[in-house]
Amino acid sequence: MAPRPKDDLKAENPLQAVIIPNTYDPHFVPLDLRIPRALLPLCNLPLIEYSLELLATSPVQEVVIFDSGRQLTEYLRKSKWFLPGSNLKLTLLPVPDALSVGDVLRELDVRNIIKEDFILFDGLGVSNVDLGALVESHKKH
């Protein structure tokens, strides 16, 4: 059987990103006792919006977001990211029993969601880095 063209593989396995918005550390206590860190506002926007905007301007097509509560899921389901025409396919996965980032990564492995290389975010950063260039550099090495 002849190898498939690279374009077919890209269509079959789109670039994915995983966001783990809960880092399971106490650095934001008491701020994050009532509201998830990813929903804490920065310039009137929840922090998660900055990560999603960055991913939307990159080659990423699918985003998996692990949520340890309901507030983030409720916010995202009402956001522009779930409207028709969004260039990101979001998948929200609850992990209420996770106690660490390791627990979340094990859950990611068990669910067999990731198909190949992926970008891992905590959903709390603000950046304008060119993810496309970083991905290409990673693939070359």
Secondary structure as the mmCIF struct_conf table of DSSP 4:
data_model
#
loop_
_struct_conf.conf_type_id
_struct_conf.id
_struct_conf.beg_label_comp_id
_struct_conf.beg_label_asym_id
_struct_conf.beg_label_seq_id
_struct_conf.end_label_comp_id
_struct_conf.end_label_asym_id
_struct_conf.end_label_seq_id
HELX_LH_PP_P HELX_LH_PP_P1 ALA A 2 PRO A 5
HELX_RH_AL_P HELX_RH_AL_P1 LYS A 6 GLU A 12
BEND BEND1 ASN A 13 ASN A 13
STRN STRN1 GLN A 16 ILE A 19
BEND BEND2 PRO A 26 PRO A 26
TURN_TY1_P TURN_TY1_P1 HIS A 27 PRO A 30
HELX_RH_3T_P HELX_RH_3T_P1 LEU A 31 LEU A 33
TURN_TY1_P TURN_TY1_P2 ARG A 34 ARG A 34
BEND BEND3 ILE A 35 ILE A 35
HELX_RH_3T_P HELX_RH_3T_P2 ARG A 37 LEU A 39
BEND BEND4 LEU A 40 LEU A 40
STRN STRN2 PRO A 41 LEU A 42
TURN_TY1_P TURN_TY1_P3 CYS A 43 ASN A 44
STRN STRN3 LEU A 45 PRO A 46
HELX_RH_AL_P HELX_RH_AL_P2 LEU A 47 ALA A 56
TURN_TY1_P TURN_TY1_P4 THR A 57 THR A 57
BEND BEND5 SER A 58 PRO A 59
STRN STRN4 GLU A 62 ASP A 67
BEND BEND6 SER A 68 ARG A 70
HELX_RH_AL_P HELX_RH_AL_P3 GLN A 71 ARG A 77
TURN_TY1_P TURN_TY1_P5 LYS A 78 LYS A 78
BEND BEND7 SER A 79 SER A 79
HELX_RH_3T_P HELX_RH_3T_P3 LYS A 80 PHE A 82
BEND BEND8 LEU A 83 LEU A 83
TURN_TY1_P TURN_TY1_P6 PRO A 84 GLY A 85
BEND BEND9 ASN A 87 LEU A 88
STRN STRN5 LYS A 89 PRO A 94
TURN_TY1_P TURN_TY1_P7 PRO A 96 ASP A 97
BEND BEND10 SER A 100 SER A 100
HELX_RH_AL_P HELX_RH_AL_P4 VAL A 101 ARG A 111
TURN_TY1_P TURN_TY1_P8 ASN A 112 ASN A 112
BEND BEND11 GLU A 116 GLU A 116
STRN STRN6 PHE A 118 PHE A 121
BEND BEND12 GLY A 123 GLY A 123
HELX_RH_AL_P HELX_RH_AL_P5 LEU A 131 LYS A 140
#
